[in-house]
Amino acid sequence: MILRLVVTDGSQTPAVAESVEVSEDGAISGWRSVSEGGVGWFAGVLPSGELAELRALIDSDRPAPPSAPPPPVSGQETLELPGAEPTAIAGVSSPLATAARHLLSRLTDFPHAAVAVSHPEPTIARLSHRGTDPIRLDLSTVDWRETAWRGYYEPAGDWSGAAAGPPEVEAGPGWTFDIPIQPTDATVHLAVDLTVLSGPTRIRVRAKHTPAMA
């Protein structure tokens, strides 16, 4: 391991509890619980150039702890590097801290066993499997929220509801689950809460969809 970042925030529901780790050979792996790129497990290999840039930052930029502790309700970010004690970097904007946060977003380019949400039709929010391996889900309570906007700032509607599916499903490549939502001609942002099953553990997660700006 040459870098690990752990991000937690229990002030929201579902809670944020995410991590990304990069190994000596460039292997990147981790878990996302609240994400626009999918939720679940991710694993892949960083390109050699990207790994070299990260190594250079690790060698040259060890972030100092923030000058003041974060507010009690703020999220926690813990950076782990070889040969150093874990460092809290919430509020730190050093190049390495920024790169570590980017790796958490980059992680979703390497889906392993994950689920994402999309908006393929005006009346549908679609959950889809991402990656190569199956993921177990509880769809007995799927909460969704749809927020519509016109342009950049004009609200065009806000709707929410719940969909019911099977209490346990093994989602693999090609799997989808459609959720009926409110049709609108405005730009739609989605948040869908569901439960991932890992052995006896039940993990509430939120898959998000934010369309690209024109």
C-alpha positions in Angstrom: 0.0 0.0 0.0 1.3 3.4 -0.9 -1.8 5.4 -0.1 -5.2 4.9 1.6 -8.0 7.5 2.1 -10.9 6.8 4.4 -13.9 9.2 4.3 -16.8 9.1 6.8 -19.7 11.3 7.6 -22.5 10.1 9.9 -24.3 13.4 9.8 -26.4 12.3 6.7 -28.5 9.3 5.8 -27.3 7.1 4.3 -24.0 7.7 6.0 -20.9 8.2 4.0 -18.3 5.5 4.7 -15.9 5.2 1.8 -12.3 4.2 1.1 -9.7 4.0 -1.7 -6.4 2.3 -1.6 -3.5 2.3 -4.1 -0.9 -0.5 -4.1 2.8 -0.5 -5.1 1.9 -1.9 -8.5 -0.8 0.6 -9.2 -3.7 -1.5 -8.3 -6.6 0.7 -7.0 -9.5 -0.7 -5.0 -12.2 0.5 -2.6 -15.8 1.0 -1.7 -18.3 3.9 -2.5 -21.5 4.3 -0.5 -22.8 7.7 -1.8 -21.7 8.3 -5.4 -22.7 9.5 -8.8 -20.4 6.9 -10.4 -22.0 3.9 -8.7 -22.1 2.3 -5.2 -20.4 -0.9 -4.2 -16.9 -2.3 -4.8 -14.4 -1.1 -7.3 -11.0 -2.5 -8.4 -8.6 -1.9 -11.3 -5.1 -0.7 -12.2 -4.0 2.9 -12.6 -2.1 3.8 -15.8 1.7 4.0 -15.3 1.8 7.8 -15.8 -0.9 8.4 -13.3 0.8 6.2 -10.8 4.1 8.0 -11.3 2.5 11.4 -10.7 1.0 10.0 -7.5 4.3 8.6 -6.3 6.0 12.0 -6.9 3.3 13.7 -4.8 3.7 11.2 -2.0 7.5 11.7 -2.0 7.3 15.5 -2.0 4.2 16.5 -0.2 3.2 15.2 3.2 0.2 17.2 4.2 0.3 18.9 7.6 -2.7 18.4 9.9 -5.3 21.2 9.8 -4.6 24.1 12.1 -8.0 23.6 13.9 -10.2 20.6 14.4 -13.1 20.3 12.0 -16.6 21.1 13.4 -18.2 18.1 15.3 -20.8 17.4 12.5 -18.3 17.6 9.6 -17.1 14.6 7.7 -13.8 13.0 8.5 -11.0 12.3 6.0 -8.1 10.2 7.1 -5.0 9.8 4.9 -2.7 6.8 5.4 0.8 6.7 3.9 3.7 4.3 4.5 5.9 5.1 7.4 3.6 7.7 8.8 0.7 8.0 11.3 -2.8 8.4 9.8 -3.4 12.1 9.2 -6.8 13.9 9.4 -7.0 16.0 6.2 -10.5 17.5 6.3 -10.1 21.1 5.3 -6.5 20.5 4.0 -6.0 21.6 0.4 -2.4 20.4 -0.2 -1.7 18.8 -3.6 -1.5 15.3 -2.1 -4.8 15.7 -0.2 -6.5 17.0 -3.3 -5.1 14.1 -5.4 -6.2 11.6 -2.7 -9.8 12.9 -2.9 -9.6 12.7 -6.7 -8.7 9.0 -6.4 -12.0 8.4 -4.6 -13.8 9.8 -7.7 -11.4 8.0 -10.1 -12.3 4.7 -8.3 -15.7 4.6 -10.0 -14.0 4.2 -13.4 -13.1 0.6 -12.3 -16.4 -1.0 -11.3 -16.1 -4.5 -9.8 -19.4 -5.3 -8.1 -21.5 -2.1 -8.1 -24.8 -0.5 -9.0 -25.5 2.9 -10.6 -28.6 4.8 -11.4 -29.5 6.5 -14.8 -32.4 8.3 -16.4 -33.0 6.5 -19.7 -36.6 7.7 -20.2 -38.7 10.6 -18.7 -40.7 8.2 -16.6 -37.9 5.9 -15.4 -35.0 5.9 -13.0 -33.0 2.7 -13.8 -30.7 0.9 -11.5 -28.0 -1.1 -13.4 -25.2 -3.5 -12.5 -21.7 -2.3 -13.1 -18.6 -4.4 -13.2 -17.8 -8.1 -13.6 -18.9 -9.6 -10.3 -22.4 -9.9 -8.8 -23.6 -7.8 -5.9 -26.4 -8.8 -3.5 -29.1 -6.3 -2.9 -32.2 -5.8 -0.8 -34.8 -3.9 -2.9 -37.7 -4.3 -0.5 -37.5 -0.6 0.2 -36.0 1.6 -2.5 -36.4 5.3 -1.7 -36.0 7.8 -4.6 -35.9 11.5 -5.0 -36.2 13.4 -8.2 -35.3 17.1 -8.5 -35.8 19.0 -11.8 -34.1 22.2 -12.9 -34.4 24.6 -15.8 -31.1 26.1 -16.8 -28.7 26.5 -13.9 -30.8 27.9 -11.1 -34.6 27.7 -11.8 -36.3 24.9 -9.8 -38.8 22.9 -11.9 -40.1 20.3 -9.4 -39.2 18.0 -6.6 -40.7 14.6 -6.1 -40.0 11.5 -4.0 -41.4 8.1 -3.4 -40.6 4.5 -2.7 -40.5 1.4 -4.9 -40.7 -2.2 -3.7 -38.7 -5.1 -5.2 -37.4 -8.4 -4.0 -35.9 -8.6 -0.5 -32.8 -10.3 -1.9 -31.5 -10.3 -5.4 -28.0 -11.2 -6.9 -27.4 -8.5 -9.5 -24.9 -9.4 -12.2 -23.8 -8.1 -15.6 -26.9 -7.0 -17.6 -29.1 -6.7 -14.5 -31.5 -3.7 -14.3 -34.4 -2.5 -12.1 -36.7 0.2 -13.3 -38.3 2.7 -10.9 -41.3 4.8 -12.1 -40.8 8.5 -11.5 -42.5 11.8 -12.4 -42.1 12.8 -16.0 -40.8 16.3 -16.7 -39.3 18.2 -19.6 -36.7 19.8 -17.3 -33.2 18.5 -16.4 -33.6 15.7 -13.8 -31.2 14.9 -10.9 -31.8 11.6 -9.1 -30.9 10.0 -5.7 -31.9 6.4 -5.1 -31.4 4.7 -1.7 -31.1 1.0 -1.5 -29.4 -1.7 0.7 -26.3 -3.7 -0.2 -26.0 -7.1 1.4 -22.5 -8.4 2.4 -22.7 -11.6 4.4 -24.9 -10.7 7.5 -24.1 -7.0 7.1 -26.7 -4.6 5.6 -25.4 -1.3 4.2 -27.7 1.5 3.2 -26.2 3.3 0.1 -27.2 6.1 -2.2 -26.7 6.0 -6.0 -26.9 9.5 -7.6 -27.4 10.7 -11.1 -26.4 14.2 -12.1 -26.6 14.9 -15.8 -23.7 16.6 -17.6 -24.1 20.3 -18.1 -24.7 21.3 -21.7 
